[in-house]
Amino acid sequence: LRSHKFDFGAARLGKIPTGLAPVALAFSPDGRWLYSTCEIASPKWGWPKALSRENGGSQKVPEGAIVVIDVAKAKVAAGDSVIARLPAGGSPVRLALSADGGRLSVTARNSNAVLVFDTTKFTTDPGHARLTSVPVGAAPVPIALVNEGKIAVVGNSNRFGSNADKPSTLTIIDTANIDKGSSAVIGTIPAGAFPREFCLFPDGQTLLLANFLSDSLQVMDVSRLPRPQ
């Protein structure tokens, strides 16, 4: 086979600045915006250090953030493409966007909660974009919207617990009542150790979960999950 040399430097268009430990990526339905997360705000932003570190210690850290990026600008001027940064609790790590793009849910691992945002306010009124916080289990990581977005399934990783290698749980949330906080939780079901990532089958009827510390994939029938009453 003939070898080829590639100029990877020429392929890179630029670098979009974020805070510490960027993780999730999600495009708005119209492709105009890219949403990302970072677990801890950049020191350059000057956000207050109000949270304890997840892995212990007395040092305080600021909230993490949702970073809103202008997609078109990212292609030509990546360094200037960030248009908003919104506080998103402790260590936001996964995103779930509603089908119409109006609601963005984020698992805040260091807050043991799912935060829900109104994306229409990201650029016009970011200070009021956060709608609510729903308490879930310890250190939530994956989140998936199923049943046409009526249910959110959240994996409680318990990543920093003393028994992190033991089976954990999934929290089921009624998205229609998301503004009611803890009352939106309609059930809890078992999971393996460290539930980490969801994948919904194309037919929308089967949900896969990667249990990182159980060396397994959990297969679930969406129709048998707890339903809103």
N, C-alpha and C positions, 0 to 999 in steps of 0.2 A: 504494500500500500504506500502511496506517495504521502509523505509527511507535509503538513501545512503549518505555517506560522501565523498566529493571530495576534493582532495588536489590541489586547484587552484594554489598554489605556484609552484607545480611541473609542471603544464601545461605551465607556462610562461617560454619561452626560453631566453628572454633577453629584453633589451630596446635600441631602436635606437635613438641616440641623434639628435634633430632638433633645430631650432630656436623657437621663441615664436609663439604660436597658430598654430600648424600644422593642416591642413585641408584636402586637396585632396590626393587621392591615385590612381595611374594608373600603371599597369604592361606593359612592352614592349611586343610586340607580341610573342617573343621567350621565355618570362618568365625570362630572365636573369637579367633585371633591374626593380627596383621599383622606381617610381617617386612620390615625395610628395612635398607639399608646406608648408611654414611657413610664417605667415603674417609679422613678423619682425625678422630680423637677430639676432642671439644670440650676446650679448655683448662680448662674448669670441672671436668672429671672427674679431672684430676691424673694422667693416665696417663704413664708414662715415655716420653721422646723417644728412641727407639732406632733409627729408620730414617732413611736419607738421602732427601731429596726426589727424586722421579722426574725432574724437569727440571733436575737438577744443583744445584750450590751446596753449601755446607758446613753449612747449617742442618739440624738433625735434627727429625723429627716423630714423633708417636706412631702406633701402629697405628690402622687404621680399626676399624669396629665393625658388628656386627649389632645392630639395635635391635628389641626385641620390644615390641609394642604391644597393649594390650587393646582390641579393636575396639568392644565395647559402651561402654566408658568414653570412647573417643575421640569418640563422637557427642555426649556430654554434658559432658565435661570433658577436652578434648583435651590441655591442658597437663599433666595429671597421668596420662596414659594409658600412659606408658612404664614397663614393669615390669622390664626387664632390658636391659643393654648388654654385649655380649660381644666381647672383642678378636678381630679377624678378619683379621689380617695387614695388609700394606701395600695401601692403596687397594682395598678390596673393592668391586666394581662390578656384579656380576650374581649372581642367585640361581637355583638349580634345586632344587625340592622334590620328593621322592619321592611316588609316588601315595598312599601311606598317611600321608604327612606326617611320618614318623619321622626322615628324614634330610634335611638341608639342606646343599647344596653351594654354595660361593661362590668366585668367581674373585677372587683377591687379586693385582691387577695389579702392585703394587710388590714382591710376593714371588715372582713367577713360579711361582705354585702355585694349586692348588684345595684349599681347606680344607673338611672335612666335619664336620658337627655332628649330635649327637643332640638333636632338638628336645624330647624328653621331659624333658631335664635343664635346659632353659632357665630354668625357674622354680624347680626344686627343687635343682639342683646345677650352677649355671652354670660353676663353676670346672672341671668335668670334662666339659662338653658337647662340647668339640672332640675329635673322634675321631682325626683323622689329617690329614696334609698330603701332597698328591701333586704332585711337581714337574712342570711342563709347560714350554711355550716362553716366549718373551719377552713380558711384559706381557699376560697373558690377559684377555680381556674377555667375549665371549659364551660361554654354556654351555647345552647342551640335553641332556635325557635322552630316549633313543630305544630302540627294540626293547624296549618294555614296561619301561623303566627299567634294563635290563641294561647299557646303554652310555651313557657320558657323552661328548659331543663338545665340545671346548673350542677356541675361536679364539684363537690367539696373535697379538695385534695388532702387536707390535713397535713400538708407538706412539712410543716415545722413542729408538728406534735411529737410527743414522746413515743407514740404508737403509729407513726406515719406509715409503717409497713403492714398495717392491718387493714382489713376491708373498711371502706368509707361509705358515703351516702351521696345520693342525688336529691336536690331540692327541686320541686315542681312548683312553678309560679303561674298564676292566672294573669295574663298580660292585660286583660280588660280592667282588672282592679289594681293595676300596678301602683296607682296613686295612694292606695290604702296601706302601703308599707308591708309590715309583717302579716297583715290580714290577706295579702295576695298569695301567700304560700298555701297551697292546697294539698300538699303531700310530700312525703319523703320515701325514697326507695333505696334498696341496697346497691352498692357498687363495689368494685374491687379496690385494691390499694392504689392510691394516687390516681384517681380519674383525671385524665389529662387532655383528651381531645375527642370531639364528637365529629361524626360524619353521617349525614342523612342520605339514605338511598334516593335515587332519582324519582322514585314513585311516591316519596314522602311518607311511606308507611313503616319503614324500618330504620331504626337509629342505632348506629354503631358507636361504641365508646372504647377508647384505648385506656386500659388500666395499667399505668406505667410500671408499678411495682408488683403487679400480679401476673405479669407476662401473659396477658390475655386481651382479647377483644370481646366486649360484652354486646350481645345482640338483643335489641328490644323492639317489641311490637308497639308502635306509637298509639294504636287504638286501645291498648290496655293500660296506658299511663293514667294516673289520676286526672279527672276532668273537672272543669268548673261546674258548680251546681247551678 
